[in-house]
Amino acid sequence: MSIPTSSVPASVLQARDIVTPAMRAAVGRLCPDMARIASYHHGWTDEFGIPASGSGKSLRPALVLLSAQATGAPAEEAVPAAVAVEFVHNFSLLHDDIMDADQERRHRPTAWTVFGRSAAILAGDALLIEAAAILAEQPRGGGAAAARLMSDTQRLITGQAADLEFERRGDVTLSECLAMVANKTGALFASACAVGAILVEAPAAVVRGLTGFGEHLGLAFQLVDDLLGIWGDPRRTGKPVLADLRSRKKSVPVVVALTAGTGASARLAELYFDPVPLPESELAEAATLIEEAGGRAWTEAEAARHLAAALDCLDRLALPSDVLDNFREIAYFVTDRSW
Ligand SMILES: CC(C)=CCC/C(C)=C/CC/C(C)=C/COP(=O)(O)OP(=O)(O)O
């Protein structure tokens, strides 16, 4: 099972239709081996027989197109920015799957399990470089947009480095964990909401407001993702059940629970810091302990707080009403992932 198309906002489906041909053209400029891996990873159906549900949700391209429309520009003007942001996202997923040894992504085997680690690393690198090149070659606003996307990508890498380092540490604080989340996911959502506007040379105040919306939305998105990594339905998430606990990820619900100072926190620490791999029964116990120690409720409340802050940023901008409605619909879609 994957996301029912009927629940996906129309603006996201439209963005996928507008941006996919441009992405495919850009992938066609890579060398044939890299183009093949990138096509597989993106889930383009005719080459590999992958069902349409096997491609990504295209959330970030939709945000990019809306950020240009926020200033009255046609969505089409921001297509290069949408391609660039989605390429950075896909670079990060290709590499992340290797780092986490994940077997499944978008309801099919991960690219590295099909093409090998080295080739999948190179394909990620190729997409990252292409993202910068696509923006840099745009005559209007391209240089500024490229600089912005690359500096946010640096934050993405900083967040990922922290996430990896936390796996080896037993004393991660909640504020360190939240900073990691802001970098790992908030930064690229912020970029998605900024670069379309930068490319069409929007006023700085509009870019700032959209950036704030994206940053808060990215945080809310990642907090919901952390909840789904423990309590999500694997048929919907495309990830194995309790995957984040099996790899002992220091996600936000886990760190909240470990640092709560309750009896459940102490038992969770015993399980989590035991060097022996946890059997399935103890993974389920860990999930219960996280809930008992308040990790689930706190994370849900924090996600709701960031959603409200994101909507507040939008309300401060005088956006065309259709654009405002589309941004709001995406915000609710990504934070109410009960689909
Ligand atoms: C540098 C490096 C390796 C960074 C990795 C950072 C990383 C993996 C962050 C996770 C972000 C996230 C939840 C992505 C899923 O997005 P989505 O649900 O929108 O995915 P979709 O495109 O498949 O729909």
The ligand as an SDF file (V2000), in Angstrom:
LIG
                    3D

 24 23  0  0  0  0  0  0  0  0999 V2000
   23.5700   14.2530    3.5980 C   0  0  0  0  0  0  0  0  0  0  0  0
   22.5720   13.2250    3.9200 C   0  0  0  0  0  0  0  0  0  0  0  0
   22.8790   11.8400    3.5810 C   0  0  0  0  0  0  0  0  0  0  0  0
   21.4310   13.6280    4.5090 C   0  0  0  0  0  0  0  0  0  0  0  0
   20.2830   12.7450    4.8110 C   0  0  0  0  0  0  0  0  0  0  0  0
   19.2070   13.5580    5.4540 C   0  0  0  0  0  0  0  0  0  0  0  0
   17.9130   12.8260    5.5340 C   0  0  0  0  0  0  0  0  0  0  0  0
   17.7770   11.4420    5.0110 C   0  0  0  0  0  0  0  0  0  0  0  0
   16.8820   13.4350    6.0680 C   0  0  0  0  0  0  0  0  0  0  0  0
   15.5450   12.7850    6.1650 C   0  0  0  0  0  0  0  0  0  0  0  0
   14.5200   13.6500    5.5540 C   0  0  0  0  0  0  0  0  0  0  0  0
   13.3040   12.8500    5.2090 C   0  0  0  0  0  0  0  0  0  0  0  0
   12.3960   12.4470    6.3060 C   0  0  0  0  0  0  0  0  0  0  0  0
   13.1020   12.4930    3.9560 C   0  0  0  0  0  0  0  0  0  0  0  0
   11.8890   11.8210    3.4170 C   0  0  0  0  0  0  0  0  0  0  0  0
   11.2120   12.8060    2.6510 O   0  0  0  0  0  0  0  0  0  0  0  0
    9.9130   12.4960    1.8170 P   0  0  0  0  0  0  0  0  0  0  0  0
    8.9820   11.7140    2.6630 O   0  0  0  0  0  0  0  0  0  0  0  0
    9.4340   13.7650    1.2470 O   0  0  0  0  0  0  0  0  0  0  0  0
   10.4660   11.5410    0.6780 O   0  0  0  0  0  0  0  0  0  0  0  0
    9.8480   11.1870   -0.7600 P   0  0  0  0  0  0  0  0  0  0  0  0
   10.5360   12.0760   -1.7400 O   0  0  0  0  0  0  0  0  0  0  0  0
   10.2400    9.7490   -0.9710 O   0  0  0  0  0  0  0  0  0  0  0  0
    8.3850   11.3830   -0.7220 O   0  0  0  0  0  0  0  0  0  0  0  0
  1  2  1  0
  2  3  1  0
  2  4  2  0
  4  5  1  0
  5  6  1  0
  6  7  1  0
  7  8  1  0
  7  9  2  0
  9 10  1  0
 10 11  1  0
 11 12  1  0
 12 13  1  0
 12 14  2  0
 14 15  1  0
 15 16  1  0
 16 17  1  0
 17 18  2  0
 17 19  1  0
 17 20  1  0
 20 21  1  0
 21 22  2  0
 21 23  1  0
 21 24  1  0
M  END
$$$$
